[in-house]
Amino acid sequence: MQKVLVIDGDPVSLKKLELFLNREGYETCSASTGTDGLNRYVEQGPDLVLMEVSLPDVDGFTVLEELLEENENVRVILMAASPDMESAIRAMKMGA
């Protein structure tokens, strides 16, 4: 079973994503801050990270940079509540 780490500062969104992924057959672990997410990544070694760009302690781009330092092959999907083409382009250029 593949494991997905969900990082989102909104507890409702976090729970909805976990429930959806669990129903689809994925094992999940979660974090509500970027710092906690980085720690969980190191501890749990998930196959995929699904992360909100806006986090309470640090932005998702900073977390992405640190995840890439930890594992250059990390798979990350960045999510944003509002459509922002610049952020999407930046995320893709960084490897998300």
C-alpha positions in Angstrom: 0.0 0.0 0.0 1.3 3.4 -0.9 1.7 6.0 1.8 0.7 9.7 1.3 1.8 12.5 3.6 -0.8 15.3 3.7 0.4 18.7 4.9 -2.3 21.3 5.3 -2.9 24.0 8.0 -6.7 23.8 7.7 -7.9 21.0 9.9 -11.1 20.5 7.8 -9.2 20.2 4.5 -6.7 17.9 6.1 -9.3 15.5 7.4 -11.2 15.5 4.1 -8.1 14.7 2.1 -7.1 11.9 4.6 -10.6 10.4 4.4 -10.6 10.5 0.6 -7.2 9.0 0.2 -8.0 6.2 2.8 -11.2 5.4 0.8 -9.1 5.1 -2.3 -6.8 2.6 -0.7 -3.8 4.8 0.4 -2.2 4.8 3.8 -2.0 8.4 5.1 0.0 10.4 7.6 -0.6 14.1 8.2 0.8 17.3 9.5 -0.7 20.7 10.1 2.6 22.7 9.8 5.5 22.6 7.4 7.9 21.8 10.3 5.8 18.9 11.5 5.5 17.8 7.8 9.2 17.7 7.3 9.6 15.6 10.5 6.9 13.2 9.4 8.6 12.8 6.0 11.9 11.8 7.6 10.2 9.5 10.1 7.6 7.9 7.8 9.2 7.9 4.3 5.9 8.4 2.3 5.7 7.7 -1.4 4.0 11.1 -2.1 3.6 14.4 -0.3 0.4 16.4 -0.9 0.9 19.9 0.5 -0.9 23.2 0.7 1.3 26.2 -0.3 0.1 28.4 2.6 1.0 26.8 5.9 0.8 28.4 9.3 4.6 28.4 10.0 6.4 28.5 6.7 5.3 28.5 3.0 5.1 25.3 1.0 8.0 26.4 -1.3 10.4 26.4 1.6 9.2 23.0 2.7 9.6 21.8 -0.9 13.2 23.0 -0.9 13.9 21.1 2.3 12.2 18.0 1.1 14.3 18.1 -2.1 17.4 18.4 0.1 16.3 15.3 2.0 15.5 13.3 -1.1 16.0 14.7 -4.6 13.4 12.2 -5.9 10.6 13.1 -3.6 7.2 13.3 -5.2 5.3 16.4 -4.2 2.0 17.9 -5.3 1.5 21.4 -4.2 -2.0 22.8 -3.7 -3.2 26.4 -3.5 -6.5 27.7 -2.4 -6.4 30.5 -4.9 -5.4 30.2 -8.6 -2.0 31.8 -9.0 -0.1 31.1 -12.3 3.2 32.4 -10.9 3.1 30.0 -8.0 2.2 27.1 -10.3 5.1 27.9 -12.6 7.5 28.2 -9.6 6.3 24.9 -8.2 6.9 23.1 -11.5 10.3 24.6 -11.9 11.2 23.4 -8.4 10.2 19.9 -9.3 6.7 19.6 -7.7 
